[in-house]
Amino acid sequence: MHNTLAFPGLLRLIEERTAAFCAAITAAPDLGAPVPSCPGWTLYDLVQHLGDGRRKWAEIVAAGPADAPPVRTPTVAPCEDLVAWMTESSRLLVAALEESGPDRGCWAWWSDFQSPKTTGTAARHQLQEIAVHTYDAQLTIGAAQPLPVEVALDGVEEFQTTCVATTSPWPHEPVIVDYHATEGRSWRVTLDAEGARVGDVPGTADTTFSGTASDLVLSFYGRKTADDLKVEGDLRVFDRLVAWEPD
């Protein structure tokens, strides 16, 4: 695996992506506009989801190691001053992360995956969620932009270690998957009866996905398809990965 973004860089990028998200919301003529990449959601729904989610994670981080997330009542986004509310949501998250530092434990839903249950991992995943939803907001107003390169490069590996690498058995024949970003980095994932693991192993890949780091990350989250990537080898793997739900 590659070195991940340093903790201060993650916090900086969380703030930068939040600002980009708020810029898209400010530019939107109608907060009732449907979000094409989130069926059934309006832009207001997207802000509600992202803002309250950051407040929830601020509470999770502040609580420290735990077997369950804190019991809470969701915070409802106001119809007015929506950008100020979203900005405050991000500020609360960053403040909690700064207070905890990167190595403190916290509750996490990815307990069975390769990523550690630490606030550093939480910050890393929070950045990706904010970045992808910023793309959603931009797409809604007709101004979609690729994820910034440093965000996307970290996001390729973050998704694999946090959302794919697990001890749950892969329900198909064993496969080695390579991801190649046009920016010059590559990752390998091995899937078999013992689960999925990220890291170098000898052998030839059964399937290779190539594209910009942004397109790779957006494909992981269902915003792009295999048609947006160069795919070599077993073409069934993309759909199987999309459909796989590890225990």
N, C-alpha and C positions, 0 to 999 in steps of 0.2 A: 504494500500500500504506500501511498505518497504521504508526505507531511501535510497535515490539514492546516487550514487557516489559523493563525494565532488568535487567541481569545479577544484581545483588543480589536483586531481586524473584524471578527465576527460581530462585535457590538457596533462598530462603525458602520458596517454594511447593513445591519438591521435598521439603523437610523436612516441610512441612505435609501434603502428600498421602501421604508415607510414614507419618506418624503416623496418618492416617485409615485407610490400608491395614492397619496393624498393629492398630488398634482393631477392625477387622472380623475379622481373624484371631483375635484374643483372644476375641471374642464367639462365634466359631463352635463349636458343640458337637462337630463332627466334621470333622477335616481331610481325611477321605476323601470328603467330600461333593462331588458333581460340580458343576462350574462351568457353568451353563446357556449362557453366552455364549462359552465356550471348549470346544467338544465334545471329549470324550476326556480332559479334564483334571480333576483333583481340586483342592481348595484347596491341598493340599501341593504339587502340581505347579505351581500358580500362584505360590506363594511361591518355589519353586526357580527358576522362570523369571525372575521379577522380581529376586530377590536376586542370583543369579549374573550376570544381565545387567547390573546396576548395577556389580558388581565388574569385569566385562569392560570396561565403558565407562570406569571409573576408570583402568584400565590403558591404554586407547586414548588418553585425554586426556593422561595422564602421559607417554606416548611421544612426543607431539608430531607434527609432519608425518611422514607415512609412506605408502608405496604399498600397505601391507597392515596389517591389525590384528596386534597382538602374538600370537605363538603361546602358547597357554595350555592348562591343564587345568581344566575346569570345577570349581567349588567346590560340593560337595554340601551341601545344607541339612540340619542336624541334626534329628532327630525331636524333640529336646527343645530348649528355649530358642530356638524358631523366630523369635519376635519380636525377641529380642536379636540374632540373626544377621541378620535383615532390616534392623534399625536400623543395624547396623554396615555392612552393604552400602551403604546410603544415605550414611552418614557418609564412607565411602571415596570415593564418587563426588563428593560436595560438596567434600571436601578437595582432590581432584585438580583440580576446576574452579576453586576459589579460588586454588590455586597457579598455575594456568595463566593465569587471566584470560580475558576473552571473545574476544580477538582472535587468539590463537595458533592456528595451523593444526593439524589432526589428521586422521587417516584417517577417511573417512566413506563409507558405501555410496551416498549421494546425490550422487556426483560429477557426474552428468549432469543434475542438477536445478538449480532456480533458487537454492536456498539455498547460501551459501558453506560451504566445508569448514573451519569454525572451531569452537573450543570453545564459543563463544556459541551457535552453531546446535545443537551437541550438547546443551547444557544445555536449550535450548528444546524439543528433541525428547524428551529424557529426561523432562521434566516431563509431556509429553502421554502418554507410555507409562505412567508411574506413575499418572497421573490416570485413564486408561481402565481399567487393571487394578484400581485401587481401586474403581471402579464394578463391575467383575466380582466382586470379593470381597463387596461390599455386596449385590449382586444375589443371590449364593449364599446369604447368611444372611437374605434377605428384607427387607433394609433399604437398597435402592438409593436413592441420592441423586443429583441432577443434579451435573455438574461445577461447581465454583465459577465464577462469572461471569468473573472476570479470567483464569482458566485457560482457560475455553472460548473467550472472545473471541480470545485469542492463538492458541488451537488451530485455529480455523477457517483463519486465514491460514497458520499453520505447516504444516498438512497440505497446503495448496495449493502452497506454495513448495518443500517438501521431498519430497512424495510424488506430486505431480501435474505441476508445471511442469517440462517436459523438452523436449529437442529431438527425441525420438522422434515420428514422424508419428502423428497421430490417424487411425485407420483408417476413419473415417466422414466424412460430409459436415461441413464446417466448422460450428462452433457457438459461440455466446457464452452463457456460463452466469453467472448472477448468484446470489449467496448473500446473503440478508437476515436478520440476526439481530434478533429482537424487541427486543434491548437497544439498537438504534439504529445498528448498523454494517453495512456492506455490502462485498462483494468481487466482482470480476469476473474470470472466467477465459475466455480465448479458446483454442479448440482447432481446429487445422487441420493441413494437411500438413507444416507447419514445427514442429509440436509443440504444447505448451501453455504459455501465459504468463499470469501474474497481473498485473493492472494495468488501469487505465482505458483503454478504447478507445471511440470513438464507435459509436453504433448501438444497436439495440434487442435485448435479450436474447432468445435462442430458448427458453431454459428458465430459470425462476426457482425457487429453493428458499428457503422461508422457515420460520423456527422459532426457538426459543431457540438461543443459541450452543451450549449443552450438547447439544441434540438434533442440531444440525448436525454437531458433532464426533463424537458417538456413531454417527451414520449413516455417516460416513466410515470408521469402524472396524468397521462391520457389527453394531453393537449396537442400532441403530435401523434402520427401513426407511423407504421413501418414504411409507408410510402415517402415519408420525409427523411428517411435514412437510407444509407447504402447497406443492404443486407446480403451477406454471403453465407452459404451453407444451408443448414436445415431451416427452412422458412417457417416451420410450425412452432419454433421456439418462442417467437415473439408473442403469439396468441396464447401459448401455454403459460408464459410468464405473467401476462395480463390476467389470466383467469385463475392463477394459483393463489390460494388463500391459506398460508401456513397456519397450523394450530397455535 
